[in-house]
Amino acid sequence: MSLPEAAASFPGRNRDSEGLFDQPAEVNIVKRGIAFNGRVWDVVHETFDYNDQHLTRDFVQHTGAVAVLAIDETDRLLAIRQYRHPVRLREWEIPAGLLDFEGEDPLEAAKRELAEEVDLQAATWNVLADYCTSPGGSDEIIRVYLARDLSATPEPFDRTEEEADLELRWVTLDDAANAVTSNAVTNSIFQIAIMRAYLARQNGWTGLLAADAPWPLLQWRNATRAR
């Protein structure tokens, strides 16, 4: 997808200028290189033109990721507690994982993560939220899905490393929202997913995006990389 096509896909692109919406910005990249090759992610070093200046920034080049808020028929969600080494916490989270390769269908990636992390599959899927995790230092973007009409997968998945001792807990959406507002849980994906679901439930679960809705953030990010 070209830069103009990717920019045009953003929500609110053609709205009144007084509206509140993110705006794609094209800049001239003067120089680009890899400052550090990591095991999963690289650190990119870029110099670009902005406001008549040459600016240089280093940032993590991320694959992109998906997450899944799985909710049962009684509005209970499945939370998982997992060890995260950089912050030395066993955080409450929801199933999530990387896009394994450029061009991977995000919905299929979400289905894979739901099966691999908690041995569940879902008959009903919607997009719950799209967001940038840390836009000042990483180009990571995440799509959060809502999964309903749940059932067990045919075979359990063999989990290793930090996922080997995942703790699973079914909690009500109300209890999860209370944990978020009391700062008892700090994972950003968890917080955003819970609050978006809480608001969606107030609206009778109407207005949710279809599972295969376009992902403008991903299209724009990939278009800028391909320049």
Contacts in CASP RR format, 6 or more apart in sequence:
PFRMAT RR
TARGET T0000
AUTHOR 0000-0000-0000
METHOD contacts of the structure
MODEL  1
MSLPEAAASFPGRNRDSEGLFDQPAEVNIVKRGIAFNGRVWDVVHETFDY
NDQHLTRDFVQHTGAVAVLAIDETDRLLAIRQYRHPVRLREWEIPAGLLD
FEGEDPLEAAKRELAEEVDLQAATWNVLADYCTSPGGSDEIIRVYLARDL
SATPEPFDRTEEEADLELRWVTLDDAANAVTSNAVTNSIFQIAIMRAYLA
RQNGWTGLLAADAPWPLLQWRNATRAR
1 9 0 8 1.000
1 219 0 8 1.000
1 222 0 8 1.000
1 223 0 8 1.000
2 223 0 8 1.000
3 26 0 8 1.000
3 223 0 8 1.000
3 224 0 8 1.000
3 227 0 8 1.000
5 219 0 8 1.000
5 223 0 8 1.000
6 24 0 8 1.000
6 216 0 8 1.000
6 219 0 8 1.000
6 220 0 8 1.000
6 222 0 8 1.000
6 223 0 8 1.000
6 224 0 8 1.000
7 13 0 8 1.000
7 24 0 8 1.000
7 26 0 8 1.000
7 220 0 8 1.000
9 214 0 8 1.000
9 216 0 8 1.000
9 219 0 8 1.000
9 220 0 8 1.000
10 21 0 8 1.000
10 22 0 8 1.000
10 23 0 8 1.000
10 24 0 8 1.000
10 216 0 8 1.000
10 220 0 8 1.000
11 21 0 8 1.000
11 216 0 8 1.000
12 19 0 8 1.000
12 21 0 8 1.000
13 21 0 8 1.000
13 24 0 8 1.000
15 21 0 8 1.000
24 220 0 8 1.000
27 48 0 8 1.000
27 49 0 8 1.000
27 50 0 8 1.000
28 48 0 8 1.000
28 49 0 8 1.000
29 46 0 8 1.000
29 47 0 8 1.000
29 48 0 8 1.000
29 227 0 8 1.000
30 47 0 8 1.000
30 48 0 8 1.000
30 49 0 8 1.000
30 54 0 8 1.000
31 45 0 8 1.000
31 46 0 8 1.000
31 47 0 8 1.000
32 44 0 8 1.000
32 45 0 8 1.000
32 46 0 8 1.000
32 47 0 8 1.000
33 44 0 8 1.000
33 45 0 8 1.000
33 46 0 8 1.000
34 42 0 8 1.000
34 43 0 8 1.000
34 44 0 8 1.000
34 45 0 8 1.000
35 42 0 8 1.000
35 43 0 8 1.000
35 44 0 8 1.000
35 45 0 8 1.000
35 58 0 8 1.000
36 42 0 8 1.000
36 43 0 8 1.000
40 63 0 8 1.000
40 98 0 8 1.000
41 60 0 8 1.000
41 61 0 8 1.000
41 62 0 8 1.000
41 63 0 8 1.000
42 60 0 8 1.000
42 61 0 8 1.000
43 58 0 8 1.000
43 59 0 8 1.000
43 60 0 8 1.000
43 61 0 8 1.000
44 58 0 8 1.000
44 59 0 8 1.000
44 60 0 8 1.000
44 61 0 8 1.000
45 56 0 8 1.000
45 57 0 8 1.000
45 58 0 8 1.000
46 56 0 8 1.000
46 57 0 8 1.000
46 58 0 8 1.000
46 59 0 8 1.000
47 54 0 8 1.000
47 55 0 8 1.000
47 56 0 8 1.000
48 54 0 8 1.000
48 55 0 8 1.000
48 56 0 8 1.000
48 57 0 8 1.000
49 55 0 8 1.000
57 137 0 8 1.000
58 137 0 8 1.000
59 136 0 8 1.000
59 137 0 8 1.000
59 138 0 8 1.000
59 139 0 8 1.000
60 137 0 8 1.000
60 138 0 8 1.000
60 139 0 8 1.000
60 140 0 8 1.000
61 138 0 8 1.000
61 139 0 8 1.000
62 138 0 8 1.000
62 139 0 8 1.000
62 140 0 8 1.000
62 141 0 8 1.000
63 98 0 8 1.000
63 99 0 8 1.000
63 100 0 8 1.000
63 102 0 8 1.000
64 98 0 8 1.000
64 99 0 8 1.000
64 140 0 8 1.000
64 141 0 8 1.000
64 142 0 8 1.000
64 218 0 8 1.000
65 96 0 8 1.000
65 97 0 8 1.000
65 98 0 8 1.000
65 99 0 8 1.000
65 140 0 8 1.000
65 141 0 8 1.000
65 142 0 8 1.000
65 143 0 8 1.000
66 96 0 8 1.000
66 97 0 8 1.000
66 99 0 8 1.000
66 106 0 8 1.000
66 107 0 8 1.000
66 109 0 8 1.000
66 110 0 8 1.000
66 113 0 8 1.000
66 142 0 8 1.000
66 143 0 8 1.000
66 144 0 8 1.000
66 145 0 8 1.000
67 94 0 8 1.000
67 95 0 8 1.000
67 96 0 8 1.000
67 97 0 8 1.000
67 110 0 8 1.000
67 113 0 8 1.000
67 142 0 8 1.000
67 143 0 8 1.000
67 144 0 8 1.000
67 145 0 8 1.000
67 189 0 8 1.000
67 193 0 8 1.000
68 94 0 8 1.000
68 95 0 8 1.000
68 96 0 8 1.000
68 110 0 8 1.000
68 113 0 8 1.000
68 114 0 8 1.000
68 122 0 8 1.000
68 144 0 8 1.000
68 145 0 8 1.000
68 146 0 8 1.000
68 147 0 8 1.000
69 77 0 8 1.000
69 94 0 8 1.000
69 128 0 8 1.000
69 144 0 8 1.000
69 145 0 8 1.000
69 146 0 8 1.000
69 147 0 8 1.000
69 193 0 8 1.000
69 194 0 8 1.000
69 197 0 8 1.000
70 77 0 8 1.000
70 78 0 8 1.000
70 94 0 8 1.000
70 95 0 8 1.000
70 114 0 8 1.000
70 118 0 8 1.000
70 120 0 8 1.000
70 122 0 8 1.000
70 147 0 8 1.000
70 148 0 8 1.000
70 150 0 8 1.000
71 77 0 8 1.000
71 146 0 8 1.000
71 147 0 8 1.000
71 148 0 8 1.000
71 150 0 8 1.000
71 173 0 8 1.000
71 197 0 8 1.000
72 78 0 8 1.000
72 148 0 8 1.000
72 150 0 8 1.000
72 170 0 8 1.000
73 148 0 8 1.000
74 172 0 8 1.000
75 172 0 8 1.000
75 173 0 8 1.000
75 174 0 8 1.000
75 201 0 8 1.000
76 170 0 8 1.000
76 171 0 8 1.000
76 172 0 8 1.000
76 173 0 8 1.000
77 94 0 8 1.000
77 170 0 8 1.000
77 171 0 8 1.000
77 172 0 8 1.000
77 173 0 8 1.000
77 176 0 8 1.000
77 194 0 8 1.000
77 197 0 8 1.000
78 94 0 8 1.000
78 95 0 8 1.000
78 118 0 8 1.000
78 120 0 8 1.000
78 168 0 8 1.000
78 169 0 8 1.000
78 170 0 8 1.000
79 92 0 8 1.000
79 93 0 8 1.000
79 94 0 8 1.000
79 168 0 8 1.000
79 169 0 8 1.000
79 170 0 8 1.000
79 171 0 8 1.000
79 176 0 8 1.000
79 190 0 8 1.000
80 92 0 8 1.000
80 93 0 8 1.000
80 94 0 8 1.000
80 95 0 8 1.000
80 117 0 8 1.000
80 118 0 8 1.000
80 166 0 8 1.000
80 167 0 8 1.000
80 168 0 8 1.000
80 169 0 8 1.000
81 90 0 8 1.000
81 91 0 8 1.000
81 92 0 8 1.000
81 93 0 8 1.000
81 166 0 8 1.000
81 167 0 8 1.000
81 169 0 8 1.000
82 90 0 8 1.000
82 91 0 8 1.000
82 93 0 8 1.000
82 162 0 8 1.000
82 163 0 8 1.000
82 166 0 8 1.000
82 167 0 8 1.000
83 89 0 8 1.000
83 90 0 8 1.000
83 162 0 8 1.000
83 165 0 8 1.000
84 90 0 8 1.000
84 91 0 8 1.000
84 162 0 8 1.000
85 162 0 8 1.000
89 186 0 8 1.000
90 167 0 8 1.000
91 185 0 8 1.000
91 186 0 8 1.000
91 187 0 8 1.000
91 190 0 8 1.000
92 179 0 8 1.000
92 185 0 8 1.000
92 187 0 8 1.000
92 190 0 8 1.000
93 187 0 8 1.000
93 189 0 8 1.000
93 190 0 8 1.000
94 144 0 8 1.000
94 189 0 8 1.000
94 190 0 8 1.000
94 193 0 8 1.000
95 113 0 8 1.000
95 114 0 8 1.000
95 117 0 8 1.000
95 118 0 8 1.000
96 113 0 8 1.000
96 117 0 8 1.000
96 142 0 8 1.000
96 189 0 8 1.000
97 109 0 8 1.000
97 113 0 8 1.000
98 109 0 8 1.000
99 106 0 8 1.000
99 109 0 8 1.000
100 109 0 8 1.000
102 222 0 8 1.000
103 222 0 8 1.000
106 143 0 8 1.000
106 215 0 8 1.000
106 218 0 8 1.000
107 125 0 8 1.000
107 145 0 8 1.000
107 211 0 8 1.000
107 212 0 8 1.000
110 125 0 8 1.000
110 143 0 8 1.000
110 145 0 8 1.000
110 147 0 8 1.000
111 121 0 8 1.000
111 122 0 8 1.000
111 125 0 8 1.000
114 120 0 8 1.000
114 121 0 8 1.000
114 122 0 8 1.000
114 147 0 8 1.000
115 121 0 8 1.000
115 153 0 8 1.000
115 157 0 8 1.000
116 157 0 8 1.000
116 159 0 8 1.000
117 157 0 8 1.000
117 159 0 8 1.000
117 163 0 8 1.000
117 166 0 8 1.000
118 166 0 8 1.000
118 168 0 8 1.000
119 152 0 8 1.000
119 153 0 8 1.000
119 156 0 8 1.000
119 157 0 8 1.000
120 147 0 8 1.000
120 150 0 8 1.000
120 151 0 8 1.000
120 152 0 8 1.000
120 153 0 8 1.000
121 150 0 8 1.000
121 151 0 8 1.000
121 152 0 8 1.000
121 153 0 8 1.000
122 147 0 8 1.000
122 148 0 8 1.000
122 149 0 8 1.000
122 150 0 8 1.000
122 151 0 8 1.000
123 148 0 8 1.000
123 149 0 8 1.000
123 150 0 8 1.000
123 151 0 8 1.000
124 147 0 8 1.000
124 148 0 8 1.000
124 149 0 8 1.000
125 145 0 8 1.000
125 146 0 8 1.000
125 147 0 8 1.000
125 148 0 8 1.000
125 211 0 8 1.000
126 145 0 8 1.000
126 146 0 8 1.000
126 208 0 8 1.000
126 209 0 8 1.000
126 210 0 8 1.000
126 211 0 8 1.000
127 143 0 8 1.000
127 144 0 8 1.000
127 145 0 8 1.000
127 146 0 8 1.000
127 208 0 8 1.000
127 209 0 8 1.000
127 210 0 8 1.000
127 211 0 8 1.000
127 213 0 8 1.000
128 144 0 8 1.000
128 145 0 8 1.000
128 146 0 8 1.000
128 193 0 8 1.000
128 196 0 8 1.000
128 197 0 8 1.000
128 200 0 8 1.000
128 208 0 8 1.000
129 143 0 8 1.000
129 144 0 8 1.000
129 192 0 8 1.000
129 193 0 8 1.000
129 196 0 8 1.000
130 141 0 8 1.000
130 142 0 8 1.000
130 143 0 8 1.000
130 144 0 8 1.000
130 215 0 8 1.000
130 216 0 8 1.000
130 217 0 8 1.000
131 141 0 8 1.000
131 142 0 8 1.000
131 144 0 8 1.000
131 192 0 8 1.000
131 217 0 8 1.000
132 139 0 8 1.000
132 140 0 8 1.000
132 141 0 8 1.000
132 142 0 8 1.000
132 217 0 8 1.000
133 140 0 8 1.000
133 141 0 8 1.000
133 142 0 8 1.000
133 188 0 8 1.000
134 140 0 8 1.000
139 221 0 8 1.000
141 217 0 8 1.000
141 218 0 8 1.000
141 221 0 8 1.000
142 189 0 8 1.000
143 215 0 8 1.000
143 217 0 8 1.000
143 218 0 8 1.000
144 189 0 8 1.000
144 192 0 8 1.000
144 193 0 8 1.000
144 196 0 8 1.000
145 211 0 8 1.000
146 197 0 8 1.000
146 200 0 8 1.000
146 208 0 8 1.000
159 166 0 8 1.000
171 179 0 8 1.000
173 194 0 8 1.000
173 197 0 8 1.000
173 198 0 8 1.000
173 201 0 8 1.000
176 185 0 8 1.000
176 190 0 8 1.000
176 194 0 8 1.000
177 194 0 8 1.000
177 195 0 8 1.000
177 198 0 8 1.000
179 185 0 8 1.000
179 194 0 8 1.000
180 190 0 8 1.000
180 191 0 8 1.000
180 194 0 8 1.000
180 195 0 8 1.000
185 191 0 8 1.000
200 206 0 8 1.000
200 207 0 8 1.000
200 208 0 8 1.000
END
